[in-house]
Amino acid sequence: MILDNLIRENVKNMSAYSSARDEFNADENNYLFLDANENPFNTDYNRYPDPYQHQLKTAISDIKQIPKENIILGNGSDEVLDLIFRAFCEPKEDEVIIMPPTYGMYEVLANLNAIKTVSVPLQKGFQIDVDSVLSSITEQTKLIFICSPNNPSGNLLQINDVKTILGKFSGLVVIDEAYIDFAANSSFISELNNYPNLIITQTFSKALAHAGIRVGMCFASERIISVLNKIKPPYNINQLSQSKALEVIQNFETYLLQIEIVKSERELLSKAFEAISWIQHIYPSESNFLLCKVDDANYRYKQLLEQKIVVRNRTNQHLCENCLRFTIGTPEQNQTLIKVLKQLDS
């Protein structure tokens, strides 16, 4: 892979915006800042935030065991995904490959950026059809998106299949690991040095329990990160989110405990679902949800809503006919769900 061949020409030629905090950043106590046209009266938030989130990235670097230079943060993972499109895909010319059923924002962002989407459906069992993926690659294919653990199926994709694509594709492979903390396998972060075309996204929204602060993480080569930094908005992570995310990392053990509870509850729910006659199949999960095939997804979805329980109806997606997706709740919430399911089964 030659990265310069993948970067859009206008991105290569542009100059990044230089914010006031790019040009000068120091301890606020030692300097009189009159450069950024901020309100001078201290509110704790009257100053612009660190545009590169150095303190937060240092904490993430320690947890993930990866240099800060290999990290970029986004306003949710969706912003990072959008930056990848903007940096590497020429509108109305390039293509990306997705593997449905998968996370819907890949196609939304492709449409937003006027990029053709080539769909190569997963096979039964929700695994990659590697031969079909490789045969679908053209000179215009810039990105391949792989969601593992996959949403909405919950399973990990075969590691060897992912490595085959990484090794044989000269474009960029984006592995979305939003649910990796709930999985038995470790992150592909450990493979970054082996595959220069690898990009990994993770999030504070799932295992780290902070969907509301909108912080997404991206890990890639230093060169790829530098390209994304060049085009990102200058202050894309606000100070409130930076501070809260740092607090999350500093209390990481709390979330590790919650992850173990979710995994335990996942097994409990799976066993309980086996006793419900209208749940016909429970798909194996390495995430914080269970995908279940039921007798009539639309009917059961409405029944659950009447009991004030909201699940996700995935029946219109590939391989997901009559499937409902159940997020793993707290032990108390799960007991409520089981009680309702038993009542609907009687």
N, C-alpha and C positions, 0 to 999 in steps of 0.2 A: 504494500500500500504506500502510495506517495500522497501525503496529505495535501500538498499544494495543488494537486490535480483535482481534489474534491472541494476545495474552498471556492465559493462564488467569487468571480472576478471583482465585482464591486466591493465585496467584503475585504478582499486582499488589498484593494487600492484605497479604501477609506481610512480616515483618521478617527480614532476613538474620541468620544467626548471627554474632555478633561475637566472634571469638577473641581471646585475649590478644595475639597478634601483630598483629591489626587495630587494637587500641586503643593499642598502643605498640610501636614497632619501631625499634631504634637499634643502634649499634655495641656489640657485647657487651663490648668492652674498657672502655667508658666508664660502664657502668651495672651495678648489682647487680640481676639479674632474680629477683624473688621473687613473680611474678604468675601464672605458668602451672602451678604445682604440678609442675614438672619435677624430675627427679633432679639435684641440684646438682653432682655429681661429673663432671668433664669426660671425655667419651669421644669427642669430636668430633661425636657424634650424640645427645647428651642433650637438646638443645634442639629445639623444634618447628621445622620448616622454614618458609621464607617462604611464606605462603599464596597469594601472587600471583606468585611466581617472577620477581621484578623483574629480577634479573641475567640470568637465562636469556632472558626476553622481550626484553631490550635487545639481546642477541646475535642472537636470531631476527629482531628488527626490522631490524637492520643487513643481514642476509643477504637477507631477503625484501623489503626496502624498503617497509615498512609500519609505521605508528605502533604503539607498544605497546598503545595503547588499543583497537586493533582485533584483539587476540590474546587467546585464552584457551587454556590447556593442560589436557589431561585425562589420566587414567590409561589411556592408549591412546585411539585415536579412538573406540572403542566408548563410553567414558564421555561424551565430548562428544556423540555421537549420542543417548545416553540423556537427557542434560540438555536437548537440543533438544525431544525428545518431552515431557519433564516440564514444560517451560516453556510450550509452545505448543499442546499437544494435550489436550483435555478427554477423560478416559476415558469410554468407552461412548457418546461423542457424535461425535467428530471422525474424519476419515479422512486417510490419506496415500496417495500414488501411488508405486509402485515399477515398475521396468521389467525383468522377468526375461528372460534369465538375468542375475543381478546378485549383489552381495554379500549373503549370507544373513542377516546380522545386522539389516538394516533390518526385515525381517518379524519376526524374533525379538523385537526391541525394541518393535515395534508390539504384538505379542501380550502382552508383559510389561506394557505400559502400557494395555492394553485399548483399543487403537485399531484401527479397521477398516483393513485393507490392500486397496487396489484395485490389481490387477496389470494393466499395459498392456504386453504383451510387445514386445520389440524385433522389428523386421522382419528378414528375411533380410539377411545382411551385418552384423547386430548394430547397426543404427541405429534411432533413435527414430521411432516412428510419431506424429508431432507432432499430426496431426488427432485421432487416438484419445486422446492424452493430454489435449488441450484439451477434447474432448467429455466426458471422464470427470470433469472438475472439477465439484464441487458446492459448495454453501454450507458444507459441513462439511469440505472439503479444506483442510488447513492446511499440509501439507508435500509436496513432490515431491523424490524422491531420484534423483540422476543420478550414476552411477559412470563417470568418464572420466579415464584409460583404464579400460575396463570389465573387471571380473572376473566371469566367467572367460574372456571372449573376447579381451581384450588390446588391443582397438582404441580409438582416440579416437572420441568421438561428435561428430557434425558441429556445429561452432561455431555456425552460423546457426540450427540447430534448438534448441540450448540457449538462445540469445539470444531466440528467438521465445517460448519458454516463460517465460523471465524477464520479458519485456515484457508478456505477456498474462495472467499469473497474479498475483493479488493476495495470495497467500500466500507462503510461504518456499520457496526452491529451494536444496536442499543438494547441492553438487557434491563428491563424494568423489574427491579427487586423490591417493590413496595411491601411485599409480604414475606421477605426472606427471613425475618427474625422468628417467624413461626415454623420454619422448615428445619428438617433434619440436616440438610446439606448446608455448607457454608457459602458465603457470597463469592461471586466471580471476581471480587476485588483482588483476590490473591493471584489472578491471572493477568492483571494489567500489564506486567512487564513482558509477558509472553505474547500478547496480542496488541499491537499498536493501534488496531482498528476497533478496539473495544471501548464502549461507553456504558457506564452503569448508573442507573438512577435509583435512589432510595428516598425515604420521606420521614418526616416527623408525624405523619398523620395516622399511622396504623399502630405498630407496636409501641411507639413513643407517646401515644395518647394525646397528641396536640394537633389535630386536624385544623383547629380554629386559628392557629398562628400562621398557617400557610408558609411552611419552610420545606423546600425540597433540596435534596443533595444530589450532586452529580460527581462521579469519579472517572477520570480518564487521564490520558497522557498529558504532560505539561503543555505540549504544543496544542492539543485540542482545547484544553482549558483556556489557554491564552487567546485563542480565536473566539471562544464564547464570551470571555471577559471583554473583548474588544467591542462587542455589539450589545451587551446587556445594558439596561437602564442604569444610570449611575448609583441610585439609591434604592435598589429593588427590594432589599430587606429592611423594613423599618426598625427603629430602635426598640420598640416594644417587643417585636418578634425576636430580634437578636437576643435581648435580655432574657426572654422566657425560654428560648431554645438553649441558651447557655445554662440556665437553671436546670433544664431537663437533663442535659449531659452530666452536670455535676451530681445529679441524683439518679444516675443510671441504674443503680442496683434496684431501685424501686420498680423500674419498668421491666427489668429482668424477671423479677418475681411475678409481675402481672402477666408476662408472656407465658410463664410456666402454668399459671392458673388457667389462662385461655386454652393452652394446649391440653390440659387435663379435662377441662370442660368440653372441649371439642370431642374427645373420646367418649365422655359421658353422654353427650347429646347424640352422637352417632349410634351408640348402643340403644338409647331410648327410641330413636327413630325406627329402629328395626322392628319394634313392637307395634308400630302404627301401620295398619293395613293399607292405607291409601298412599303411603310413601313406598314406592316400588323399587327404588335404587338409591343408595347413598354413595356418591363418588368419593374416592380417597382424597383427603385434603392435607396440604402442608401449609395452610394459611389460617386466617382467623374466621373462616366461614365454611359452611357445608353446602354443596350443590346437591339437590335431591330431585330425582325424577318422581313425579306424582301422577295420580290418575287423571286429574284435570287441573292444570296450573291456574287458569283464570278463575275457576270456581273456588279453589282452595285459597287463593290470594284474597278474594272477596270475603270468604269466611273469616280469615284471620284479621282482616281489617275491621270487621264487625266486632271482633274481640279486642280491638285497639292494639293489635300487633302488626307491625309493618315489616314485611320481608320484601325481597326483590324478585319480581317475576321475569325470568329470562327465557321464556318459552319461544320468543321470536328469533333467538340467536342460533347459529349453526350448531348442530349436535345437542341443542338444549331444549328440544320440544318437550313441553309439559314439565319444565324444571323450575323450581324455586330455589333461591339462594338465601340461606339463613346465616346471618352474622352471629358469631358466638358472643353471648352476653355475659353479664356477671352471673355467679352461681344462683343468686336469687331470681334474676331475670330468666335464666334457663329453666328453673323449676316452674316458673309461671308458664313459660312456653310449653313445657312437657304436659302440664296439667290441662292446658287448653287443647293441645293436640289429642290427648286421650278423650276429652269430652267430645271433640269432633269425630272421633273414631267410634264412639259408642252408638 
